[in-house]
Amino acid sequence: MIKLFVGLGNPGPEYAATRHNAGFWWIDAIARRLNANLVLERAYKGRVARASVAGQSVWLLQPQTFMNLSGQSVAALARFFKIAPAEILVAHDELDLPAGEAKLKFGGGHAGHNGLRDIHAQLGTADYWRLRLGIGHPGARHEVVGWVLKKPPLDEQIAIEQAVDRAAAAFELLAAGDMNAATQRIHTSKPPRPKPERKPPPAAPEPPPEE
């Protein structure tokens, strides 16, 4: 069961449309689904909303600390409400996936992502869930910083938004802890093709009438 849903990004209008804010976009999509309002809570250094799903309280969080200090916000809220790392899901931009793909995973390294790096440090563990929202890779390591802090072109923007919406549609499954069903919904980028209908074999021709 996931109790804390976190989306990573950088605060401020100048960053709102950049690739690095894909996690923020996902939390915004969930907030719309729940008709929840994110409000700045200084104690947690982030924008927070609380909602009830199937009688269970869940929290939405957008850290407002800037990306490389995201763990301060996540740890503050998680510790206050006694939320275990395994009950946390962090949505973030993922260079190693093309725009339009999304993957769910548990644990693992931070792969150089500064937001995840700080969450690892602040929680003292890597054992939390991640929603990896693909933004593609510029092809050269020295171009990464400029890449993540720029707005994607329209076709990539649409693809990322479709992945965000697909992952947001799995929110109830995630909140319930049905991670297998959530994974199937999130990882499927295209609807399955309908199976062709089986046609009955042609009837054998009738023998000619006897004269």
Phi, psi and omega in degrees: 000131178261127180252334181236119179253120184243138172240129182267147179180186175246136180286157176108144183297334182291343180253351192304323185259010183274158182303326184296346184261018180302325178296321175300317182300322182292317178296321176300319180295320178293317180301321177295319179298323184268356186055043182253146179254126176277126184236138179293123177241107186296330180298331181251005177053041181194174174270128190230144170224144177242137182219166177244128179234115181053041178080002181249132178286135175228154180240142171250138185218131169241101180303139179249028184264000196075155194305313189286358176239021184303327183298331179300316180291312182299313183293322181298314181289317183297319182290321182296318182264009177056049178263123181287152178307321180292350178259013181247137173236128181246121177264133183209161176290144185229114180292331187276005175238140178291156177303131180105347177258151176217142181224143177254136178210160177242130176070193180101180182282178179264350176053033178083000180285120187294328178294313178294323180303315182286326176295317174308311185293317185286324178278339182076017180199158174258005187273068173222165183277149176229141170250110184267112182259111186296134175234002182078172183234139181289345177105337178228138185299323184290349180264357187298314184300313178296325181296310185289335182264015176245157176283133179288156175295165190303317183296320178290322178301315180297317180297317179295317180298323177295320177294320178299314180295320180297318179289325178294328179292344178267008186302313182298323178295319179295315180298327180278351180083013178273074188289331178294313179294321179297319179298316179299319181289319183287320185282345180276109183273339178229144178296146180296145178290139177295142179289138180294143179288138177278123179269141178296148180297149180297144180291146178294140180297143178287142179294149180296147180296144179283141178269000000 
